[in-house]
Amino acid sequence: MDTPDQRLRSIFSAPDRLDELRAIAPSDINPRRLISAYCAEIRNDRKLGSASLDLHASALLQCARLGLVPGPQRHVYLILQRGTIDVVPSYKGLILQLKRSGEVVSVEARCVYACDHFEVHAGTDRRIDHRPDLTAQDPASMIAVYAVATFANGTHQFEYMRKSDIDAVKSASRGADSGASPWTRWYPQMAKKTAIKRLIQVIGIDSADIAASIYADDASDGYADQSAEPARPAVDDGRHPLAGARKHSENEMVSFDD
């Protein structure tokens, strides 16, 4: 019997399915590599591999829409919970999307600790002066987090948040204090993502994939208003994710190494 990843490969090897992925994904995403990376996640995560083929097809299409590929770079996480697969961008995924927009050259997010030198200058000369003391940093002594975007014209925009601000966001998250929560396991990374999301609100980049990523992240954490889901690209005709799928033999399967 075929494994879940083999069945998913077979279905999305069809030319019309590859064309569908190309139509909804950003131009820098290779559909074959996306399928290969997604299937590797299924093989490596027994719990994720137990999900239905329908759920995997929907999640794969969502990865394509966001332009985020699962895998070692951890631009996106696939989380099986509450009867669905949440496609959740990481802070690295949000940075990738900001740079893909063409308006942002680079994005930096950093945590600040009590031992660091940290000054925020407001007013007409807005800037951050952060000199980390790497020899004395204690994860328990985090006091703030900030994110800085550099634009093509050389200007900068930043947002910073106190730890109390971050903890207020955390407390509103579904199951934030459970052992399985990303807030429990990866607090610094979640803090950075929160600062980047705040920065995105300020700089106001009009990007469908960024808006969809923020909605997906908020929905997974329990923040989002389910009635306010961003519109999907017009090429997504709303049909069942496996509609039109046909059976392929092993001889018909294409290589995913190109």
C-alpha positions in Angstrom: 0.0 0.0 0.0 1.3 3.5 -0.8 2.2 5.7 2.0 0.5 9.1 2.5 3.5 11.0 1.0 3.6 8.6 -2.1 -0.2 9.2 -2.7 0.2 12.9 -2.4 3.2 12.9 -4.8 1.2 10.8 -7.3 -1.8 13.2 -7.2 0.2 16.4 -7.6 2.4 15.0 -10.3 -0.4 15.4 -12.7 0.3 18.3 -15.1 -2.9 20.1 -14.2 -2.0 20.0 -10.5 1.5 21.3 -11.2 0.0 24.1 -13.2 -2.4 24.9 -10.3 0.6 25.2 -7.9 2.5 27.4 -10.3 -0.6 29.6 -10.7 -1.0 30.3 -7.0 2.6 30.3 -5.8 5.1 33.2 -6.1 7.4 32.9 -9.1 10.4 31.9 -7.1 8.7 28.7 -5.8 9.4 25.5 -7.7 6.2 23.3 -7.4 8.2 20.1 -7.6 10.5 21.1 -4.8 7.5 22.2 -2.7 5.9 18.8 -3.1 9.1 17.0 -2.3 9.7 19.1 0.8 6.1 18.7 2.0 6.3 14.9 1.5 9.5 14.8 3.5 7.7 16.5 6.4 5.0 13.8 6.3 7.6 11.0 6.4 9.5 12.6 9.3 6.4 13.3 11.5 4.3 10.3 12.4 1.5 12.4 13.8 1.4 14.6 10.8 1.5 11.6 8.5 -1.7 10.2 10.1 -3.8 13.1 8.7 -6.2 12.5 5.8 -5.1 13.0 2.2 -7.7 15.8 1.9 -6.1 17.7 4.7 -2.6 17.3 3.2 -3.8 18.5 -0.2 -5.3 21.6 1.4 -2.2 22.3 3.4 0.1 21.9 0.4 -2.0 24.4 -1.6 -1.8 26.8 1.3 2.0 26.5 1.4 2.0 27.3 -2.3 -0.3 30.4 -1.8 2.0 31.7 1.0 5.2 30.9 -0.9 6.6 29.1 2.1 8.3 25.7 1.8 8.5 23.3 4.8 11.9 21.9 5.7 15.1 22.6 7.5 15.0 26.4 7.0 11.8 26.4 9.0 10.0 29.1 7.1 6.7 27.4 7.9 5.4 24.8 10.3 2.7 22.2 9.7 0.7 21.6 12.8 -2.0 18.9 13.1 -4.5 20.1 15.7 -8.3 20.4 16.1 -9.0 18.2 13.1 -7.0 20.2 10.6 -3.5 21.0 9.5 -2.5 24.6 10.4 0.0 26.1 8.1 1.9 28.5 10.4 4.6 30.9 9.2 7.7 31.3 11.3 9.4 34.7 11.9 11.9 33.6 9.2 8.9 33.0 6.8 7.6 36.5 7.4 11.0 38.0 6.7 11.2 36.0 3.5 7.8 37.3 2.4 8.7 40.9 3.3 11.9 40.7 1.2 9.9 39.0 -1.7 7.6 42.1 -1.8 10.4 44.1 -3.3 9.9 47.0 -0.9 12.1 45.7 1.8 15.8 44.9 1.4 16.4 43.3 4.8 14.6 42.6 8.1 16.3 42.0 11.5 14.6 40.9 14.7 16.4 40.6 18.0 15.6 40.0 21.6 17.0 42.3 24.3 18.3 41.2 27.7 18.8 43.0 30.9 22.6 42.9 30.5 22.5 44.6 27.1 23.0 48.3 26.3 19.7 49.3 24.7 18.4 52.7 23.9 15.4 53.7 21.8 15.5 57.2 20.3 12.1 58.6 19.3 11.1 61.9 17.6 12.6 63.1 14.4 15.8 61.0 14.8 14.2 57.6 15.4 16.8 54.9 16.0 17.8 52.0 18.2 21.2 51.6 19.8 21.6 48.0 20.9 24.9 46.5 22.0 24.3 43.0 23.2 26.5 41.6 26.0 26.8 38.0 24.7 28.9 36.9 27.7 26.1 37.6 30.2 22.8 37.0 28.4 20.4 34.9 30.4 17.2 33.7 28.5 15.2 34.5 31.6 16.3 38.1 31.6 14.7 39.2 28.4 13.3 42.7 28.6 12.3 43.6 25.1 12.2 42.6 21.4 12.4 44.7 18.3 12.3 44.4 14.5 13.9 46.6 11.9 13.1 46.8 8.2 15.6 48.4 5.7 14.0 49.7 2.5 15.5 50.0 -1.0 16.1 53.7 -0.6 18.2 53.1 2.5 15.7 54.3 5.1 14.7 52.2 8.1 11.5 51.5 10.1 11.5 49.8 13.5 9.1 48.6 16.1 10.0 47.5 19.6 7.9 45.8 22.3 8.5 45.4 26.0 8.4 41.9 27.4 5.1 42.8 29.2 3.7 43.6 25.7 4.9 40.3 24.4 3.4 38.4 27.4 0.1 40.1 26.8 0.0 38.7 23.3 1.1 35.3 24.6 -1.7 35.3 27.2 -4.3 35.8 24.5 -3.1 32.8 22.6 -4.9 29.5 22.7 -3.2 27.1 25.1 -0.2 29.4 25.6 0.8 27.8 28.9 0.6 24.2 27.7 3.8 22.2 27.3 3.1 21.8 23.5 2.6 25.5 22.9 5.2 27.2 20.7 5.2 30.0 23.3 6.5 27.4 25.9 9.0 25.7 23.6 10.2 28.6 21.5 9.5 31.9 23.4 12.3 34.0 21.8 11.2 33.0 18.2 7.6 33.7 19.0 8.6 37.1 20.5 10.5 38.0 17.3 7.5 37.0 15.1 5.2 39.2 17.2 7.5 42.2 16.8 7.7 41.5 13.0 3.9 41.4 12.8 3.7 44.7 14.6 6.3 46.1 12.2 4.2 44.9 9.2 1.2 46.8 10.5 3.2 50.0 10.7 4.9 49.8 7.3 1.7 48.8 5.6 3.0 46.6 2.7 0.1 45.6 0.4 0.9 41.9 -0.1 -1.6 39.1 -0.4 0.7 36.4 0.8 1.8 38.4 3.9 -1.8 39.1 4.8 -2.7 35.4 4.4 0.3 34.5 6.6 -0.7 36.8 9.4 -4.3 35.5 9.2 -3.0 31.9 9.3 -0.8 32.6 12.3 -3.5 34.4 14.2 -6.0 31.7 13.4 -3.7 29.0 14.7 -3.1 31.0 17.9 -6.8 31.6 18.3 -6.7 35.4 17.7 -8.3 35.6 14.2 -11.9 36.4 13.4 -12.8 33.4 11.2 -15.2 35.6 9.2 -12.3 37.9 8.1 -10.2 35.4 6.2 -8.3 37.1 3.4 -9.5 36.5 -0.1 -7.7 33.8 -2.0 -6.2 34.3 -5.4 -8.7 34.2 -8.3 -7.1 31.1 -9.8 -8.3 29.1 -6.7 -11.8 28.1 -7.9 -12.9 26.8 -4.5 -13.2 23.2 -5.6 -12.3 20.3 -3.4 -8.5 20.1 -3.1 -8.5 16.6 -4.7 -11.0 17.3 -7.4 -9.9 16.0 -10.7 -7.1 13.9 -9.2 -6.3 10.8 -11.2 -4.4 7.6 -10.3 -0.8 7.3 -11.5 1.2 4.2 -11.7 4.8 4.2 -10.3 6.1 4.4 -13.9 4.2 7.7 -14.4 5.7 9.4 -11.4 8.0 12.3 -12.2 11.3 13.0 -10.5 11.2 15.6 -7.7 15.0 16.2 -7.8 15.1 18.9 -10.5 
